[in-house]
Amino acid sequence: MGEKVYRMMRGAGATSITVGVIALVVGIASGILLIISGAKLIAGKSKIIF
């Protein structure tokens, strides 16, 4: 019985680490894209006429 619980905990831990790494990569990538698009908007600010 104890071995079954140990396997379940190990699987949950591995899943948590995997999801954490994926969330970290997606967060960094989206942050970089937002910074780039914001820089392009600021650079083109003088071309906007209202």
N, C-alpha and C positions, 0 to 999 in steps of 0.2 A: 504494500500500500504506500509506503514512504517513497519508494522509487518512482511510482506513478506521479506523485505530487512533485517530486524533484524534476521530472521530465517536463511537467506542465509549467513549472516556474522558469525553467531554462528556456522553454519556447516563448514564454511571455517576455522574458528579458531580451531575447534576441529580436523579437518583433518590435519592442520598444526602442531598441537601439537603431534598428533599421528605419523605423518611422521618424525618429529624431534626426538621423543623418539626411534623409530625404527632405524633411522640412527645412533643415539648415541650408541645403543646397538651393532649394526653391526660393527661400527668403533672400539669400545673397544674390541670386540671379535676378530676381524681380527688383531688388534694390538698385542694382547696377543699371538695369534698363530704365528705371524711373529717374535716376540721376542723369543718364544720357539724354533722355527725352526732355527733361527740365532744362538742361544746358542748351539744347537746340532751341527751345522756346525763348530763353533769355537772349540767345545770340540773334534770333530773328525778331526781337521786340521792336527794333527801329523800323522794320518794314511794314508793320501793322498800322493801317490808317482807319480811324473811326469816323 
